[in-house]
């Protein structure tokens, strides 16, 4: 093969390698972007989960207060019923 053929072959291979590297770089960029999007979404979900945990704790405390109040009212009703029975 003469020098022109070698030059053309090397030029073709160089262009092919450059094309493959460009495609690879583009795919890596897409992967990195997707990873960033995933991490952002994951962090948002974790924040939301933490807010739900806090709300759950608050609601549990309110429920415990309501339960204690109901127990107190039930005891008071029982006392009043017993008092009524003793009067009649």
Secondary structure, 3 states (H helix, E strand, C coil): CCHHHHHHHHHHHHHHHHHHHHHHHHHHHHHHHHHHHHHHHHHHHHHHHHHHHHHHHHHHHHHHHHHHHHHHHHHHHHHHHHHHHHHC
